[in-house]
Amino acid sequence: MPHVIKNRDARRLWLATNGLADTPTGPLDLMAIIKRLGFVQIDTIRNVTRAHHHIIWSRNQNYREPMLWSALANDRAIFEHFTHDASLIPMEFYPMWQRQFRRLGDKVAQHDWYQSGLGRKHIRAIHARIADEGPLSTHAFDTKITGPREMWARPPHKKALDQMWYAGVLSTSHRENFTKFYDLTERVIPGEHREQNQTARTQINWLCDAALDRLSFANQGEVQRFWAATDAREVKDWIARQSDLRPVLIEGADKTLTAGFAPADIETRLANAAPASTRLRILNPFDPAIRDRIRLRRLFGFDYRNEMFVPKARRIWGYYVYPLLEGDRFVGRMEIKADRAAGKMWITGFWAENGVKWPDVRFNKLDAELMRFARLAGLQDVTWDCPKSAL
């Protein structure tokens, strides 16, 4: 019979698995956080702080922004590539990423531009320049877009850099003010990781095992979407090869049961998962704990969408809205804006979740967390520009 995981237990295990159960204090082990998560998505938008910094800070508030880029550029402890989006991944996972280089490199190589003689010429020329000059960013090249200026159109040098980066020929050497610098992979990735040759089956097994380990309970689609580095058939075949997966039924916030599977030690995981701290946390919209909106709604009854790319007139909440997590439930959401030059942060929207009361003690916890969040971004002043009320 499938093991039934009650909703409170599922939420407790999911938050513990994501590093959101413990109070975010104490000695900082940056790489332990990243390995535990599997990867950290990076994002261009700096609302208060960029998503990658916020995600790590949410797990340990002793984190500061320069630490992540030092791990990439100086320590070579992480590498940058594509999961469901651009991400920073522990360097020790690199041997299991070889097929992803081939998958994405081959996908880009199907484009007509790449197949053309002109495309291959650009790639050879840019590769030769980087080999000769060292790490270069897109600003080192000046090719222009020709023809109609369609949305997401890119100049030839950007296409060439993307193809080589996706294929693993080039790697991210470092970033300066978030600008990516490309270098030859053999000059970025340590040989001990780069020279390992793992079979496709070994890589698929590792990707699926590692995904389930970080999900604790899942269905086929959730395992596939975790890294976005396998297809449905590969995950289905992996499931068929496993003899120790435990069938489970996960109780949702609405009491419905959803079928899935879990590792063999699911009872031990449930027993060892500590209750979530009562700390009130301001989560980033790209936080891995809430990235799968279907799973989020099923477990927590929290309906959330990212409206950054939704036309303003069609937004329900706002441009950059942060979920508010207290213990093991979401108690509200808020829109925050910041001006680093002025050292100020403004609360421009606040919404309590239905049925959640906001007495002074809860607002006091939120104010304390807002001040801590502001300090991460070097901001000194926090101002409410909307009613401070749950009504």
Disulfide bonds with the S-S distance in Angstrom:
none
